Amino acid sequence: MKEINLAPNPVSLIESMRDIGYSLDTAISDIIDNSITAKANNINIRFNWNEGHRWLAIIDDGEGMIEEKLISAMRLGSQNPLEERSKNDLGRFGLGLKTASFSQCRKLTVLTKNNNTVTCAKWDIDFLCNQTNNEWTLCLLDNQEIGKSSILSELQNAYLLNNQSGTIVLWENIDRVVEINSDNISEKFFNESLANVKEHLELIFHRFLSPSIGESKIKVYFNNAQIRGFDPFNYKQSTELRSEEFTYEKATIRVQPYILPHHHKISKTEWNKYAGKQGYLHEQGFYIYRNRRLIIHANWFRLIKKEELTKLLRVMVDIPNTLDHLWKIDVKKSNAFPPEGVRRELKRIIGKIEFSGKKVYKQRGQKISEKVSHPVWERIAKNNQIFYQINKKQPIVINYLNNLTDIEKKSFENILSMIETSFPLESFYNDSASTPEQMKRISMGQEQIENLFKMFIGDADISKTKFDEILQIEPFASNKEITKTIIKDLGYEL
């Protein structure tokens, strides 16, 4: 048997890896994972358009690396994903630093300091392209070569000079975060992309940025401005349901459900804040955390459908890194899917808490129906379909119809049918799903209510008991104080 050492062509492999699927925000998140694993307390993200010669750096004050460890870290596939790791390790494949960086730039430089000793290495895709030997040539930079880079030496002096340890990951020749247009539009797009990254980091790392009592805190600075964690559960105002734990493959998985507050219980600003980018309907679901780091969010994994009645339900799920291979966590750490045994447990739990999420809306609907005994609109459920129609037995409608001729009754009933069949169902559904807090019913003026009241009672002798019944009829039920004033002004006593 003949054996051949068939190493992959460096340029072909790297150019292919550039399209593995990273976005700018997932790429930067992957680098920050390394900083957290290195026990950093402060992480700085610096970037500059630099007249089109854009660059970005992620700097931390973590443990840093000696030369041997840096060389290993710069190797593609530096870590076996099946090997046992520290429980706080956020890595997996040993590819993140390289694949994340190559997905955004053509030159990756890592300058690291450990015990006051500085080591620097560089991957340059264009340099590899010009090589004729097809070898994986990693460049190690000495102090003199570091000094030739104004950006690298400036960052080193600003962040590592007075620290015993730390690491700078510098991206240059960034060619993916740009629109092919004029320089002004490209710079605007670059800055907008970084603004989206900031929002992404505030969510993904919110349990590090705003940790619970007893957990370590990490500060992240975005061009020197500290960012704040965004808690998607609004836990200070949400209802915290009973948490559960279960064991799978000797690992403990913790599940903590939350019901976010109804829009009537918080301010409009807060309601909009916690709606997320996609709105409450689409932001419901499981939020999967691996060592406090958010991997995937707003996903029911097809266990239940995303419905209006469950849109305030969000469930925190904590998993350890020992189950990575079973959860199918990808190299970008932006996707995961639970194994069948975990799905069964999650389905059992969601079956218990689903009703609690729906109850927020069902209880509100029940209160309204108790106050109004004769609504104008009726909800009809029939043959697995739901209709809204005008209540033909509504006292005011009946009273009005009784005073019409047969021809006038027919005309009036045709008008009611026209109104029913023209109900703007699609608009109503979209508005109630996306912006329920903005939905308001049109109010009636006192003169309109008074005319309806006089038309309804006519010349009848009204008793107090009758008034109590009237106050359960729309529109009087929704305008009780105005109706009571009208009753008193007409000389009646309540």
Number of C-alpha atoms within 10 A of each C-alpha: 3 3 5 6 5 6 9 12 13 17 19 11 10 19 14 12 16 19 13 14 14 22 18 18 19 19 24 24 23 24 20 25 18 19 26 22 16 20 18 22 16 18 24 21 22 16 18 15 15 9 9 15 11 19 19 20 24 22 29 29 24 24 20 27 24 16 18 9 12 18 18 14 19 20 16 15 16 16 16 12 17 11 9 11 15 10 12 15 18 22 23 25 16 19 22 25 23 22 23 26 27 28 24 24 22 21 19 23 22 24 26 28 25 18 13 15 13 22 23 24 19 19 21 18 19 12 14 19 12 10 13 7 9 15 13 15 15 15 14 18 17 12 11 8 11 18 14 10 10 10 15 19 17 12 17 22 11 10 17 23 14 10 14 16 22 29 29 26 23 24 21 19 18 21 15 15 19 18 14 7 9 8 13 11 13 17 21 14 15 20 17 13 16 17 13 12 19 19 16 18 22 19 19 25 25 22 22 21 22 18 15 10 7 6 11 13 17 18 17 27 17 17 13 11 10 14 17 19 20 21 17 22 22 17 13 10 13 16 17 15 15 10 14 12 13 13 12 14 10 9 13 14 17 16 23 18 26 24 26 27 21 15 16 10 11 12 11 12 8 13 21 16 14 18 20 16 11 11 17 26 21 19 22 27 25 22 23 24 21 22 16 20 20 21 19 18 23 20 20 19 15 9 15 14 11 19 14 18 18 24 22 27 29 25 25 20 22 20 21 18 22 20 19 19 14 14 17 14 20 15 20 22 24 17 14 18 17 17 14 11 11 18 16 13 17 19 15 12 16 22 13 10 19 16 13 20 24 18 15 18 16 13 10 11 11 11 10 12 11 9 15 18 16 21 19 18 14 14 11 11 10 8 6 5 7 10 13 14 17 16 16 15 12 17 17 21 14 13 15 13 17 11 10 13 10 11 8 12 15 13 13 15 13 12 11 16 13 11 13 15 12 9 13 10 12 9 10 12 12 11 14 15 18 16 15 16 16 11 10 7 6 6 9 11 10 14 11 9 17 18 11 15 18 14 13 17 14 11 8 8 8 12 11 11 9 12 16 12 14 22 21 18 21 20 21 20 20 17 17 16 12 16 21 17 13 19 17 11 10 11 8 15 12 12
